[in-house]
């Protein structure tokens, strides 16, 4: 057994195909199949069930592949430690952010990182929160910008700023005349929210449940920009985080809530074992300097 064999079985598990796994590992399919078969014979177990149509992972194979992934992550960590020791502010840095934050923070943050940390090769990933957390745990990301709370063992979450929500309404809406919003003002109003899986939806729903506000069930958007246009068309009202509010918008009003205002706390999150602590501190300082709150 060697690291190459472990990479092969992990690739097969990820792609569910020996052909695709071979392409991913830059070897021929017969070579990869032969090595996997040899590994199975040496262990005396079947890792995969396979025929011409599909590849299935056996029960024992699941355990073996999980351990193989962990071993490969530890090997990558050894490489990271050595690279980081030579130059902690150089190399690849894989940063994730969820969709309702990424579009509004990354355009200003990326040029700043390139200017202040020129030896860093920044790789950006935009995904929903659950996916980003899993990628962090799997070692596929160095860090992610996420909304608190983060209750995962093995991850560190440090606060960057608070992003307050305002109520977005059409300029034609009756509420547009108000200078502040109370929860009771939302009673009976069609509240537009994002689709399942968006953390902003969960945060808005928490506020709604506490104040007996009802969601518009027939409309679900996949982005804040879609919600913005629907509000502008007076289809309904929605919550909009401060970071996403644009200056001089036409036909739309953003009204603050009375205290305590709904908000989300944005954190930089990374693995406790990640050796890039100096780089994390530099990234945190760059974000805080932008005064997003």
N, C-alpha and C positions, 0 to 999 in steps of 0.2 A: 504494500500500500504506500502511495506517495501523494504529495499535494496535487499533482496533475490528475490523478484518479479522482480525488475529491472534487476538483473543479469540474470534471466531466459529469459526475453524478448530480452535482448541484445544477449544472446547465441543463441536463435532461429533465430534472424536476421542474425547473423554471419554465422551460419551453414546451414540455410534454411531447417532445419530438427528438429522436436521435439525429435526424437530418439537421434541424435547426440548431441543436446543441453543438453539432460538429462545426457548423458555420460560425457559431458564436465563439468556439474555442480554436478556430483556424486549423482544423485537422479534417481529414477525410472521414466520412461516416463509418466506413468499415473499421478504420483505426479506433475510433471512439467506441464503437460497439464491442470490439474485441477486448479493449481495456476494461470496459464495464463488466463484461462477462468474466474476465480473469479475476476482477475484484470480488465478484459474487462467489466465484468458485473458491477463492482463498478464504473468504469469510464463512462459506458454507450456508449462505442464505440468498434468497432472491430479493433484490432491491426493487426491481421493476417487473410488472406483468406487461408483456408486449405482444402485439400482433401487427398485421399490416395496416390496421386502421387507427389504433390508439396505444398510448402508453399510460399505465396506471402504476402508482407507487404502492408497494405492499405496506402492511402495518409496521414490520420491522424496518422496512426501507425509510419510512417517515422518521423514525428515531435516528437512523444512521445519517440521513441527509441533514437533519437538524444539527447533529453533532458536527458534521462536515462543514456546515455554514459557520458554526461557531469557531472551528479551527481556522478556517480561511480568514475570518474577521480578525482573529488574534495575530495571524501572520501579517495581515495588512497593518495592524496596529504597530507591530515591530518595525515595519518599514517606515510608518509615519513618525515614530519616535526618533529614529535615526535621522530622517530628513529634517525633522523639526529641531533636532539638536544642532544641526549645522546652520540652519537659517529659519528661525521660527516664524518669520514674516514673509515666507516665500512658498511657492507651490500651489497646488489646487486647493480651492476652498469651495465646497458645495453647500450652498445656502438655499433653504426652502422658505416659502411663504404661502399663506392661504389666499385664495382669489380675491376676497373683499379687502385685502390689505396690499397684496403684491402690486396691483396696478397703480397704487397711489403713493407707495413708499419707495419702490425700487427705481423708478426713473430719476429721482434725485439722489438716492443712496449709491447706486452703481458708479456714476462718474466720480463721486467723492472717494469711494474705496479705490478706484483705479488711480486717482490722483495721489492719495495719501499712502496707499500700499501698492506701489507699482509692480512689485514682484509677485503679487498674488494673481493667480488665474481664477477668476470668479466663474463658477458654474451655478446657474439659477434653476430652481425647480418650483413650479407653481402647482400645488395640489391641495385637496381638502385636508383638514386637520388630522383626521384619523390616519390618512395615508402618510402624511409627513411624520407623525409620531412613530409609525411602524418603520419608515425608512431611517429615521434617527436610530432606533433600536437595532436595526439590521446593519448599521454602519454605512448605509448608502448616502447619508448626508452628514456634514460636519456640524451644522447648526440649522435652526429654523426660527422664523418669526411667528409666534403663536400667541393666542389669547389665553390668559389665565382663567381658571386654574389648570395646572398641569400636574396630574397625580400619577406619575409613572416612576417606579423604582429605576434607578440608574440614570435618570435625567436631571439636569440642573436647569432651573428656570429663573432668570433674573429680570426684574421689571425694567422696562425702557421708558414707557410713557402711558398715560391714560388717554383713551380716545372716546370723547363724549358723544352721545347720540342726540340728534335733533329730529324733530318731526318734519318731514317733507310733505308739503301740500301744494296743490295747484294754486296759482294766483287767483283763480276763479272760485276757490273753495271758501266756505264761510269762515273756516278757522284761520285763513290767511290774514285776517284783520287783527288777530291776537298777538300780543308780545311775549306771552308765555303760555305753556300748555300744562294742564293738570291731567292726571289719569282719567278723571271723569269726563273730560272733553272728548275722549276717544270712544265713549260708549255709543254703539250703533254704527260706527264708521267702518267702512270696508278697509281693513288693514292688510296691505300687501306685504308678503314675506318671501324670502328666498326658498328654493327647493330644499328637500331633505339633504343632510350631510354638511350644510354650511353652518359654521359656528355662529355667524351673525344671526341666523334664524333661531338657533337655540337661545341666544342671549335675549333676543326680542321676545320670544315665547315666554321666557322666564318672567320678564316684566309684565307681559300680558296676563299671565296666569295669576300673578300677585295682585293685579288690579282689575281682573274680570273683564279684560278686553278681548274681543273675538277676532280671529283671523278670517280673512276672505278665503274660503276653501276652494273656490273655482279657479283661482289664479295663483300660479307658482312661477317665479322667475329664476333664472340660473345666474344672473349677474346683477350688480348694483346699477349698471348702466341701463339695463332693461327696466328695472324698477323706477329709475329716474324718469325715463320717457313715459312710463305708464302714469306716474304722478302728474307729469306735465300735461298729459292728455285728460287729467281729472278722472282717471279710472278708479283711483283710491288714494290712500295715504300710506306712508311708510316711515321706517326709522332710517336715518342716514348718519353714518359716523362722520365726525368733523373732518377727518383726513380725506374723505371723498367729496367734500363740498367744494364746488368750484365758484370762483368769483364772477360776479355780474351775470348770473344765469337768468335767462328769460322765462317768464311764466311759471316760476316755481319759487316757493318761500320755504325757508328753513327756520323753524321756531324752537327756541330752547324749552326744555321741560323745567318745571319748578324743582327745587331741591327735595330729595336727593335725585340728581339727574342720572338716567341710565347711562352706562359707559362700559367699555371693555378695557382691560389692562393688557397691553402688548409686552411680551417678554422675548428675550433671546434664550433659546433652549438648546442644550447640547448634552452629550453623554458625559458622565462623570469621569470616564476613562480616557476621554479625548485629550491627547497631549498638547493641543493647540491653545492652551489657556492664555498665553500672551496675546495671540491673535484675537481671541474672543473678547478680551478686554479692550483692544483697539477698536474692534467693530462696535462694541457697546458705546464707547466714547463718541465715535463718529455719528451714531444714530441719535444719541442724546444731544449732541451739538445742533441738530436740526430743529430742535424745539417743536416737535410735532404736537405736544399737548397744548 
